[in-house]
């Protein structure tokens, strides 16, 4: 694997892209204060995570919960919370 291939994979990582998105958000604040950033980020990230994992597992909640490493009841609670059921 060349250095370019490694860098491309690194640039596509979830961690790198999340970091870039948060940095962009903070930069766009332009000195304004922000509160509740943790809840904001979770509220933006968790619903698409749940949707994609559910889709990947063909709506099988047991498999999706196992993939996420959470209890099926917790998954159902989160799906209801985000109105995804």
N, C-alpha and C positions, 0 to 999 in steps of 0.2 A: 504494500500500500504506500503510495507516495505521500509526501507531506501535504500536498494539495487535497488529496482524498481525505486525509485525517482532519484537516482544517474544515473542509466542507461538512463532514459529519459532526464535528464539534459545533460549528455554527448552526446546525440544524437541531441541536439538542433542546429538549424542553427547558432545561435550566437556563441555557443561554438566551433563548427566546423570551422566557419569562423575565429574566433580568433586563433585557432590552425594553420590554413593554413597560415595566415598572419605572425604569430610568426615564423613558419618554414621558410617562405620566407625571413624574416628579418634576421634570424639566418644564413641562407645560404649565405647571402650577405657577411658575414665574414669581417665586417669592411668597405666594399666598400660603397660608397655613392649611394643613390637612389633618383631619381626624378620622378615625375609623378605617384606616387604610387596610388593616388586616381583614376586617369584615367585607370591605369593598372587593379586595382581591379574591377572597374565597367565593363571594357571590358571583364573580365573573368567571372563575375557573371551574368551580364544582359542577354547575349545571351542564356545560358541554362535556365534561369528563364523564358524568353519569350517563348522559345521552349516548355518547360514543361507545362506552363500555356495554351499555344495554343493547345497542344496535349490533355490536360485534358478537354478542352472545345471543342474538336473535330473541331478545326480550326475556331470556331466562334469568330470573332474578337470583337464583341460587348460584349459577355460574358467574354472573356479574359480581355478586358479593364476594365470592371466592377470589376472583381476579383482583378486586379492589382491596382485599384483605380486611373486609368488614363483615359484620353479621348481616344476614338477610333482612332482619327486622330493622336494622339501622339503615340499610339501603332503602327499604320501603319508606321509612320515615323521611329520608332525604328526598326521595322522589316526590312524596306528597308535599313536602315543604316548598319545593321549587315548582310545584304543580306540573309534574312530568308524568303522572299516572293517568 
